[in-house]
Amino acid sequence: REVDIHVDWVGFSIPNEFVVGYGLDYNEIYRNLPFIGVLRPTIYQGT
């Protein structure tokens, strides 16, 4: 769902892509990466 919200500070903005690293994971992997990375669509689309 989408909600309009006012924020005072934005840490960073990213495009609408699946990101992993620094605690963000996909299928319980990639969360220990020491950086934020974009996951290739072939990984989560199963092709």
C-alpha distance matrix in Angstrom:
0.0 3.8 6.7 10.3 12.4 16.1 17.5 21.3 21.6 20.0 21.6 21.0 18.8 18.3 17.5 14.6 16.7 16.9 18.9 21.1 23.8 24.4 22.7 19.8 20.7 20.4 22.0 23.6 25.5 25.6 24.4 28.0 28.2 29.6 27.4 23.9 24.2 22.3 22.4 24.0 22.1 25.2 24.5 21.1 21.7 25.0 27.3
3.8 0.0 3.8 6.8 9.3 12.9 14.6 18.3 18.9 17.4 19.4 18.8 16.5 16.6 16.0 13.7 16.4 17.3 18.9 21.5 24.0 24.4 23.2 20.4 21.8 21.9 24.0 25.4 26.9 26.5 25.3 28.6 28.5 29.4 26.9 23.4 23.9 22.1 22.9 24.6 23.0 26.3 25.8 22.7 23.5 26.9 28.9
6.7 3.8 0.0 3.8 6.1 9.9 12.1 15.8 17.0 16.2 18.8 18.8 16.9 17.8 17.8 16.1 19.0 19.9 21.0 23.4 25.4 25.3 24.1 21.8 23.7 24.3 26.5 27.4 29.0 28.4 26.8 29.9 29.9 30.4 28.0 24.7 25.7 24.4 25.5 27.5 26.1 29.6 28.9 25.9 26.9 30.4 32.4
10.3 6.8 3.8 0.0 3.8 7.0 9.8 13.4 15.0 14.7 17.7 17.8 16.1 17.6 17.9 16.9 20.2 21.5 22.3 24.8 26.6 26.3 25.7 23.5 25.8 26.7 29.1 29.9 31.2 30.2 28.5 31.4 31.1 31.2 28.6 25.4 26.5 25.4 27.0 29.0 27.9 31.6 31.1 28.3 29.4 32.9 34.7
12.4 9.3 6.1 3.8 0.0 3.8 6.4 10.0 11.9 12.1 15.2 16.0 15.0 17.2 18.3 17.8 20.7 21.8 21.9 24.1 25.4 24.6 24.1 22.5 25.1 26.5 29.1 29.4 30.6 29.4 27.3 29.9 29.7 29.5 27.1 24.2 25.8 25.2 27.1 29.5 28.9 32.5 31.7 29.1 30.6 34.0 36.0
16.1 12.9 9.9 7.0 3.8 0.0 3.8 6.8 9.3 10.3 13.9 15.1 14.7 17.5 19.0 19.3 22.2 23.5 23.1 25.2 26.1 25.0 25.0 23.7 26.7 28.4 31.2 31.3 32.2 30.7 28.4 30.6 30.2 29.5 27.1 24.4 26.4 26.2 28.4 30.9 30.7 34.4 33.6 31.4 33.0 36.4 38.3
17.5 14.6 12.1 9.8 6.4 3.8 0.0 3.8 5.7 7.1 10.5 12.2 12.6 15.8 18.0 18.7 21.2 22.2 21.3 23.1 23.5 22.1 22.4 21.5 24.7 26.8 29.8 29.5 30.1 28.4 26.0 27.9 27.4 26.4 24.1 21.8 24.1 24.3 26.8 29.6 29.8 33.4 32.4 30.4 32.4 35.7 37.5
21.3 18.3 15.8 13.4 10.0 6.8 3.8 0.0 3.8 7.0 10.1 12.5 13.7 17.3 19.9 21.2 23.5 24.5 23.1 24.7 24.6 22.8 23.5 23.1 26.6 29.0 32.1 31.4 31.9 29.8 27.3 28.7 28.1 26.6 24.5 22.6 25.2 25.9 28.7 31.5 32.1 35.7 34.6 33.0 35.1 38.3 40.1
21.6 18.9 17.0 15.0 11.9 9.3 5.7 3.8 0.0 3.8 6.4 9.1 11.0 14.6 17.6 19.3 21.2 22.1 20.4 21.8 21.5 19.7 20.8 20.5 24.1 26.6 29.8 29.1 29.2 26.8 24.4 25.6 24.8 23.1 20.9 19.2 21.9 22.9 25.8 28.8 29.7 33.3 32.1 30.7 33.1 36.1 37.8
20.0 17.4 16.2 14.7 12.1 10.3 7.1 7.0 3.8 0.0 3.8 5.5 7.2 10.8 14.0 15.7 17.5 18.6 16.9 18.5 18.6 17.2 18.5 17.8 21.3 23.6 27.0 26.5 26.3 23.9 21.8 23.2 22.0 20.6 18.0 15.9 18.4 19.2 22.2 25.1 26.1 29.6 28.6 27.3 29.6 32.7 34.2
21.6 19.4 18.8 17.7 15.2 13.9 10.5 10.1 6.4 3.8 0.0 3.8 7.1 10.1 13.8 15.7 16.7 17.3 15.0 16.1 15.6 14.0 15.8 15.5 19.0 21.7 25.1 24.3 23.8 21.1 19.0 20.0 18.7 17.0 14.5 12.9 15.7 17.2 20.3 23.3 24.8 28.1 26.8 25.9 28.6 31.3 32.9
21.0 18.8 18.8 17.8 16.0 15.1 12.2 12.5 9.1 5.5 3.8 0.0 3.8 6.7 10.4 12.8 13.8 14.9 12.8 14.6 14.7 14.0 16.0 15.0 18.2 20.5 24.1 23.7 22.9 20.0 18.5 19.7 17.9 16.5 13.5 11.2 13.4 14.4 17.7 20.5 22.0 25.4 24.4 23.7 26.1 29.0 30.2
18.8 16.5 16.9 16.1 15.0 14.7 12.6 13.7 11.0 7.2 7.1 3.8 0.0 3.8 7.0 9.5 11.2 13.1 11.8 14.5 15.5 15.6 17.3 15.4 18.2 19.8 23.5 23.7 23.0 20.3 19.3 21.0 19.1 18.4 15.0 12.0 13.2 13.2 16.4 18.8 19.8 23.4 22.9 21.9 23.9 27.0 28.1
18.3 16.6 17.8 17.6 17.2 17.5 15.8 17.3 14.6 10.8 10.1 6.7 3.8 0.0 3.8 6.6 7.6 9.8 8.9 12.1 13.8 14.8 16.4 14.0 16.1 17.3 21.0 21.6 20.7 18.0 17.6 19.6 17.5 17.3 13.7 10.3 10.6 9.8 13.0 15.1 16.0 19.7 19.3 18.5 20.4 23.5 24.4
17.5 16.0 17.8 17.9 18.3 19.0 18.0 19.9 17.6 14.0 13.8 10.4 7.0 3.8 0.0 3.8 5.6 8.9 9.5 13.2 15.6 17.4 18.5 15.6 17.1 17.4 20.9 22.2 21.3 19.0 19.2 21.5 19.3 19.8 16.2 12.6 11.7 9.7 12.3 13.6 13.9 17.6 17.9 17.0 18.2 21.5 22.1
14.6 13.7 16.1 16.9 17.8 19.3 18.7 21.2 19.3 15.7 15.7 12.8 9.5 6.6 3.8 0.0 3.8 7.1 9.0 12.7 15.8 17.8 18.2 14.8 15.7 15.5 18.8 20.5 20.1 18.4 18.6 21.5 19.8 20.8 17.5 13.7 12.6 10.0 11.5 12.7 12.1 15.9 16.1 14.5 15.5 19.0 20.0
16.7 16.4 19.0 20.2 20.7 22.2 21.2 23.5 21.2 17.5 16.7 13.8 11.2 7.6 5.6 3.8 0.0 3.8 6.1 9.8 13.2 15.7 16.2 12.7 13.0 12.5 15.9 17.6 16.8 15.1 15.9 18.6 16.9 18.3 15.2 11.5 9.7 6.6 7.7 9.0 8.8 12.6 12.6 11.4 12.8 16.1 17.0
16.9 17.3 19.9 21.5 21.8 23.5 22.2 24.5 22.1 18.6 17.3 14.9 13.1 9.8 8.9 7.1 3.8 0.0 3.8 6.9 10.5 13.4 13.3 9.6 9.4 8.7 12.1 13.8 13.1 11.7 12.5 15.6 14.3 16.3 13.7 10.2 8.4 5.8 5.6 8.0 8.0 11.4 10.3 8.9 11.2 14.1 15.8
18.9 18.9 21.0 22.3 21.9 23.1 21.3 23.1 20.4 16.9 15.0 12.8 11.8 8.9 9.5 9.0 6.1 3.8 0.0 3.8 7.1 9.8 10.4 7.1 7.9 8.6 12.4 13.0 11.9 9.6 9.9 12.6 11.0 12.7 10.0 6.5 5.4 4.5 5.7 9.2 10.6 13.5 11.9 11.3 14.2 16.5 18.2
21.1 21.5 23.4 24.8 24.1 25.2 23.1 24.7 21.8 18.5 16.1 14.6 14.5 12.1 13.2 12.7 9.8 6.9 3.8 0.0 3.8 7.1 7.4 4.7 5.1 6.8 10.5 10.3 8.7 6.0 6.2 8.8 7.6 9.9 8.1 5.6 5.4 6.3 6.6 10.4 12.3 14.4 11.9 11.8 15.3 16.9 18.9
23.8 24.0 25.4 26.6 25.4 26.1 23.5 24.6 21.5 18.6 15.6 14.7 15.5 13.8 15.6 15.8 13.2 10.5 7.1 3.8 0.0 3.8 5.4 5.0 6.4 9.2 12.3 10.9 9.0 5.7 4.6 5.9 4.5 6.3 5.5 4.7 6.3 8.9 9.7 13.4 15.8 17.5 14.8 15.2 18.8 20.0 22.0
24.4 24.4 25.3 26.3 24.6 25.0 22.1 22.8 19.7 17.2 14.0 14.0 15.6 14.8 17.4 17.8 15.7 13.4 9.8 7.1 3.8 0.0 3.8 5.7 8.3 11.9 14.6 12.5 11.2 8.5 5.7 6.0 5.8 5.8 6.0 6.3 9.3 12.2 13.4 17.1 19.4 21.3 18.5 18.5 22.2 23.5 25.7
22.7 23.2 24.1 25.7 24.1 25.0 22.4 23.5 20.8 18.5 15.8 16.0 17.3 16.4 18.5 18.2 16.2 13.3 10.4 7.4 5.4 3.8 0.0 3.8 6.2 10.0 12.2 9.7 9.5 8.1 4.4 6.2 7.8 9.1 9.6 9.2 11.4 13.5 13.9 17.6 19.3 21.1 18.0 17.5 21.2 22.4 25.1
19.8 20.4 21.8 23.5 22.5 23.7 21.5 23.1 20.5 17.8 15.5 15.0 15.4 14.0 15.6 14.8 12.7 9.6 7.1 4.7 5.0 5.7 3.8 0.0 3.8 7.2 10.1 8.8 8.8 7.3 5.0 8.2 8.8 10.7 10.0 8.2 9.6 10.8 10.9 14.6 16.0 18.0 15.1 14.2 17.8 19.4 22.0
20.7 21.8 23.7 25.8 25.1 26.7 24.7 26.6 24.1 21.3 19.0 18.2 18.2 16.1 17.1 15.7 13.0 9.4 7.9 5.1 6.4 8.3 6.2 3.8 0.0 3.8 6.5 5.5 5.5 5.3 4.4 8.2 9.2 12.1 11.8 10.2 10.3 10.9 9.7 13.0 14.1 15.6 12.3 11.5 15.2 16.3 19.1
20.4 21.9 24.3 26.7 26.5 28.4 26.8 29.0 26.6 23.6 21.7 20.5 19.8 17.3 17.4 15.5 12.5 8.7 8.6 6.8 9.2 11.9 10.0 7.2 3.8 0.0 3.8 5.3 5.5 6.5 7.6 11.1 11.7 15.0 14.4 12.5 11.5 10.9 8.5 11.2 11.6 12.6 9.2 8.0 11.7 12.7 15.7
22.0 24.0 26.5 29.1 29.1 31.2 29.8 32.1 29.8 27.0 25.1 24.1 23.5 21.0 20.9 18.8 15.9 12.1 12.4 10.5 12.3 14.6 12.2 10.1 6.5 3.8 0.0 3.8 5.6 8.4 9.5 12.6 14.0 17.5 17.5 16.0 15.0 14.5 11.7 13.7 13.6 13.8 10.2 8.9 12.3 12.3 15.7
23.6 25.4 27.4 29.9 29.4 31.3 29.5 31.4 29.1 26.5 24.3 23.7 23.7 21.6 22.2 20.5 17.6 13.8 13.0 10.3 10.9 12.5 9.7 8.8 5.5 5.3 3.8 0.0 3.8 7.0 7.1 9.8 12.0 15.4 16.1 15.2 15.0 15.4 13.2 15.8 16.5 16.8 13.1 12.3 15.9 15.8 19.1
25.5 26.9 29.0 31.2 30.6 32.2 30.1 31.9 29.2 26.3 23.8 22.9 23.0 20.7 21.3 20.1 16.8 13.1 11.9 8.7 9.0 11.2 9.5 8.8 5.5 5.5 5.6 3.8 0.0 3.8 5.6 7.7 9.2 12.9 13.6 13.2 12.6 13.3 11.2 13.7 15.1 15.2 11.5 11.8 15.5 15.3 18.1
25.6 26.5 28.4 30.2 29.4 30.7 28.4 29.8 26.8 23.9 21.1 20.0 20.3 18.0 19.0 18.4 15.1 11.7 9.6 6.0 5.7 8.5 8.1 7.3 5.3 6.5 8.4 7.0 3.8 0.0 3.8 5.6 5.7 9.5 9.9 9.6 9.2 10.6 9.2 12.2 14.4 15.1 11.7 12.5 16.2 16.5 18.8
24.4 25.3 26.8 28.5 27.3 28.4 26.0 27.3 24.4 21.8 19.0 18.5 19.3 17.6 19.2 18.6 15.9 12.5 9.9 6.2 4.6 5.7 4.4 5.0 4.4 7.6 9.5 7.1 5.6 3.8 0.0 3.8 5.6 8.5 9.4 9.3 10.2 12.1 11.6 15.0 17.0 18.1 14.8 14.9 18.7 19.4 21.9
28.0 28.6 29.9 31.4 29.9 30.6 27.9 28.7 25.6 23.2 20.0 19.7 21.0 19.6 21.5 21.5 18.6 15.6 12.6 8.8 5.9 6.0 6.2 8.2 8.2 11.1 12.6 9.8 7.7 5.6 3.8 0.0 3.8 6.3 8.6 10.0 11.3 14.0 13.9 17.1 19.6 20.5 17.2 17.9 21.7 22.0 24.3
28.2 28.5 29.9 31.1 29.7 30.2 27.4 28.1 24.8 22.0 18.7 17.9 19.1 17.5 19.3 19.8 16.9 14.3 11.0 7.6 4.5 5.8 7.8 8.8 9.2 11.7 14.0 12.0 9.2 5.7 5.6 3.8 0.0 3.8 5.4 7.3 8.3 11.5 11.9 15.0 18.0 19.0 16.2 17.4 21.0 21.5 23.3
29.6 29.4 30.4 31.2 29.5 29.5 26.4 26.6 23.1 20.6 17.0 16.5 18.4 17.3 19.8 20.8 18.3 16.3 12.7 9.9 6.3 5.8 9.1 10.7 12.1 15.0 17.5 15.4 12.9 9.5 8.5 6.3 3.8 0.0 3.8 7.2 9.4 13.0 14.4 17.6 20.7 22.0 19.5 20.6 24.2 25.0 26.6
27.4 26.9 28.0 28.6 27.1 27.1 24.1 24.5 20.9 18.0 14.5 13.5 15.0 13.7 16.2 17.5 15.2 13.7 10.0 8.1 5.5 6.0 9.6 10.0 11.8 14.4 17.5 16.1 13.6 9.9 9.4 8.6 5.4 3.8 0.0 3.8 6.3 10.0 12.2 15.3 18.4 20.2 18.1 19.1 22.4 23.7 25.1
23.9 23.4 24.7 25.4 24.2 24.4 21.8 22.6 19.2 15.9 12.9 11.2 12.0 10.3 12.6 13.7 11.5 10.2 6.5 5.6 4.7 6.3 9.2 8.2 10.2 12.5 16.0 15.2 13.2 9.6 9.3 10.0 7.3 7.2 3.8 0.0 3.8 7.1 9.6 13.0 15.7 18.0 16.1 16.6 19.8 21.5 22.9
24.2 23.9 25.7 26.5 25.8 26.4 24.1 25.2 21.9 18.4 15.7 13.4 13.2 10.6 11.7 12.6 9.7 8.4 5.4 5.4 6.3 9.3 11.4 9.6 10.3 11.5 15.0 15.0 12.6 9.2 10.2 11.3 8.3 9.4 6.3 3.8 0.0 3.8 6.4 9.4 12.4 14.6 13.1 14.0 16.9 18.6 19.6
22.3 22.1 24.4 25.4 25.2 26.2 24.3 25.9 22.9 19.2 17.2 14.4 13.2 9.8 9.7 10.0 6.6 5.8 4.5 6.3 8.9 12.2 13.5 10.8 10.9 10.9 14.5 15.4 13.3 10.6 12.1 14.0 11.5 13.0 10.0 7.1 3.8 0.0 3.8 6.4 9.0 11.6 10.7 11.4 13.9 15.9 16.7
22.4 22.9 25.5 27.0 27.1 28.4 26.8 28.7 25.8 22.2 20.3 17.7 16.4 13.0 12.3 11.5 7.7 5.6 5.7 6.6 9.7 13.4 13.9 10.9 9.7 8.5 11.7 13.2 11.2 9.2 11.6 13.9 11.9 14.4 12.2 9.6 6.4 3.8 0.0 3.8 6.3 8.4 7.0 7.9 10.6 12.3 13.4
24.0 24.6 27.5 29.0 29.5 30.9 29.6 31.5 28.8 25.1 23.3 20.5 18.8 15.1 13.6 12.7 9.0 8.0 9.2 10.4 13.4 17.1 17.6 14.6 13.0 11.2 13.7 15.8 13.7 12.2 15.0 17.1 15.0 17.6 15.3 13.0 9.4 6.4 3.8 0.0 3.8 5.4 5.6 7.4 8.9 10.5 10.6
22.1 23.0 26.1 27.9 28.9 30.7 29.8 32.1 29.7 26.1 24.8 22.0 19.8 16.0 13.9 12.1 8.8 8.0 10.6 12.3 15.8 19.4 19.3 16.0 14.1 11.6 13.6 16.5 15.1 14.4 17.0 19.6 18.0 20.7 18.4 15.7 12.4 9.0 6.3 3.8 0.0 3.8 5.3 5.5 5.8 8.2 8.4
25.2 26.3 29.6 31.6 32.5 34.4 33.4 35.7 33.3 29.6 28.1 25.4 23.4 19.7 17.6 15.9 12.6 11.4 13.5 14.4 17.5 21.3 21.1 18.0 15.6 12.6 13.8 16.8 15.2 15.1 18.1 20.5 19.0 22.0 20.2 18.0 14.6 11.6 8.4 5.4 3.8 0.0 3.8 5.7 5.2 5.7 5.2
24.5 25.8 28.9 31.1 31.7 33.6 32.4 34.6 32.1 28.6 26.8 24.4 22.9 19.3 17.9 16.1 12.6 10.3 11.9 11.9 14.8 18.5 18.0 15.1 12.3 9.2 10.2 13.1 11.5 11.7 14.8 17.2 16.2 19.5 18.1 16.1 13.1 10.7 7.0 5.6 5.3 3.8 0.0 3.8 5.8 5.7 7.2
21.1 22.7 25.9 28.3 29.1 31.4 30.4 33.0 30.7 27.3 25.9 23.7 21.9 18.5 17.0 14.5 11.4 8.9 11.3 11.8 15.2 18.5 17.5 14.2 11.5 8.0 8.9 12.3 11.8 12.5 14.9 17.9 17.4 20.6 19.1 16.6 14.0 11.4 7.9 7.4 5.5 5.7 3.8 0.0 3.8 5.5 8.1
21.7 23.5 26.9 29.4 30.6 33.0 32.4 35.1 33.1 29.6 28.6 26.1 23.9 20.4 18.2 15.5 12.8 11.2 14.2 15.3 18.8 22.2 21.2 17.8 15.2 11.7 12.3 15.9 15.5 16.2 18.7 21.7 21.0 24.2 22.4 19.8 16.9 13.9 10.6 8.9 5.8 5.2 5.8 3.8 0.0 3.8 5.7
25.0 26.9 30.4 32.9 34.0 36.4 35.7 38.3 36.1 32.7 31.3 29.0 27.0 23.5 21.5 19.0 16.1 14.1 16.5 16.9 20.0 23.5 22.4 19.4 16.3 12.7 12.3 15.8 15.3 16.5 19.4 22.0 21.5 25.0 23.7 21.5 18.6 15.9 12.3 10.5 8.2 5.7 5.7 5.5 3.8 0.0 3.8
27.3 28.9 32.4 34.7 36.0 38.3 37.5 40.1 37.8 34.2 32.9 30.2 28.1 24.4 22.1 20.0 17.0 15.8 18.2 18.9 22.0 25.7 25.1 22.0 19.1 15.7 15.7 19.1 18.1 18.8 21.9 24.3 23.3 26.6 25.1 22.9 19.6 16.7 13.4 10.6 8.4 5.2 7.2 8.1 5.7 3.8 0.0
